[in-house]
Amino acid sequence: MTLQLGAIAPDFEAETTAGKIRFHEWAQGSWVVLFSHPKDFTPVCTTELGEVARLHGEFAKRQVKVAGLSVDGLGDHHSWAEDIYETQGQQLNFPLIADPDEAIARGYEMIHELTDPKITVRTVYVIAPDHRIALTLTYPPSVGRNFDELLRVIDALQMTHGAQLATPVNWQPGEDLIIAPSVSAEQAKERFPDGWREVKPYLRYVKSGQVSAGQT
C-alpha cells in the first residue's frame, strides 16, 4: 500500500552508526527527516551527508531529528563516514541506518523498480511528531538535494501543522500566511482579532506575528 501523506510512518529496529534504534522510540515526539541513499561511497550522497552534518544546528533549533539510510552494511557506513569527513570536513553527527536486507527501504517504498531494483532511490520523508508522514520528495540520482529548501518546508510545516493555515508561493519565515477557505469569517474573527487582508473571499492573508506555530 502506498505511503501517502498522513499515513503512519512504519516503525522498525535497525543498526546504525549511532547504535541500535527503534525508530518511533528514537523519534520521541520530534519532527524527523529520514532520507535514503542508493548505496555507500556515491559522490552526490557524500556531499549531501556532509551538508546535513553541517546543518546540524539548524535542524536542532527546529527540534528535528535526522536519519540517513543506505542498503549497505554498518562496516561500510563507518568507512564512508571517514570519507565524508575527509572530503566534506564534517563528522557524521546523525544516525546512518544499515539496511542490508532492504526491509526498511521496501517498507518505505524506497526501491524504484523502474530505476534499478537493486538500489534505493533518493527519497526524503519529513515525519511529524505523531509519526505521520508530512512530506515526501524523490530525487533522481543526478540531482543533489536542496537542504535549504527542505529547511524552508519544515518551517512551513511547523507553522501550519494542526492549523487551518497554509503558506503561499515561495513563502519564507516571517511572511504572511493564508487562512484556509474552511475557516469562516466568524471563526477568523475569533482566531485573528487583529484582522487580515482579504484579496478574494478565498484568499485571505494574516500576519505571521498573529499566529503561533501549529495554532489550532
CORGICOR-V655548 format. One line per field, one symbol per residue. burial: I if it has 9 or more other C-alpha atoms within 8 Angstrom, else O. A space follows every 10 residues. Layout:
burial->???
This chain:
burial->OOIOIOOOIO OOOIIIIOOO IIIIOOIOOI IIIIIIIIII OOOIIIIIII IIIOOIOOII OOOIIIIIII IIIIOIIIOI IIIIIOOIOI IIOIIIIIII OOOOIIOIII IIOOOIIOII IIIIIIIIIO IIIIIIOOIO OOOIOOOOOO IIOIIIIIII IOOIIIIOOO IOOOOIIIII OOIOOOOIIO OIOOOIOOOO OOIIIIIIOO OOOIIO
